[in-house]
Amino acid sequence: MADVFLLGSIGQQSVLVAISTEHSVCHPRDHKEQKCNLLSIGSWNSDAIQADRDDPTLPLVTAPFGHASQEIVNLLLCGQAVANVFDEKIDLGAGMFLKGVSTDVEVGFLTLLESLNFCKVGQHLKRPKWPIWVVGSESHYTVLFAFHPSVQDENEMEERESTIRRAFDAQDQSGGGGFISVEGLHHVLKEANINLPSDKLDRLCSAGFIVWSEFWQVLLDLDRNLGGFKDSSGLMGKKVFDLYHFNGIAKSVSNGNQGETPLQRPRLTKLRVSVPPRWTPEEYMAEAAPTSSSSGIEPGGSNAAKASAPEPPQHAPLVDCIRTRWARANCNWTGDPPSIV
């Protein structure tokens, strides 16, 4: 399968939009053996691209390392040179808007910045047509993917949560801050067919604005026949699936010796991802709390239970990115941890 790169100019700026080569087995330095395909950017209207941007005066490629701006990344992913990753647009008043992604995409986008609360990636980029995501870090981009589209399948409760979250985000004018007005809440309740008792509604609206985390907690404690998620069975669906992560220039130290100059080499990591049921926070913390005997062998017992216990979850910055797509996901892998730097 051959990839493409788009090379052209927008206004007075020369722009290298993307580079890739035909997949062939060759040394990275053997540039002569790499066959590249060119596509002209001439079919794109440069005026339309500039119109997509919130501030056309900012550079599309940042100095000194030549990092691509988010506009270039979004241009590749959704065909729109918008500067933001949230859905649709935010009205700032006086005819001014911040533009986000307004269409479904085939390849998605996740970023470490969301796990640090610097931005909010919308559902368009989190739920692409194919289970492939570009992963942004502080230094460069890597790729997360799955072989089966079923990793994005949702059960009935997950589909409903997605519907409610989309309705909530549509009323969120804070740029992904996760809160809406009282008027916005009433729109969400009507659109999602949620019958909130007056006492819960009054408490939720007492501050004059509604935070998603508080709203979600109310829904978890609201009976399903009223539009909530309270489930006496406690079985809202655990998911287990495999993801793969590829970093073309992952840094590593040969033989693990400290002090050596890090090497850059491709790294492909298989991750086993387990997404626990959607318990309420109190139930989750109670289940996750260690017992007095969890750190040793139970009195008079054997190691059989310990041997059959699931492997403890592992952590790396990539896991934080995955959790922006699958909340509270636990990940495991074999060998070196996945690297996004």
Beta strands, then each sheet from edge to edge (+ up, - down):
strand 1: 5-10
strand 2: 13-16
strand 3: 38-40
strand 4: 61-62
strand 5: 67-68
strand 6: 89-93
strand 7: 96-99
strand 8: 108-111
strand 9: 132-136
strand 10: 141-145
strand 11: 179-181
strand 12: 209-211
strand 13: 239-252
strand 14: 263-275
strand 15: 330-332
sheet 1: 2+ 1- 3-
sheet 2: 4+ 5-
sheet 3: 6+ 7-
sheet 4: 8+ 9+ 10- 13+ 14- 15+
sheet 5: 11+ 12-
end
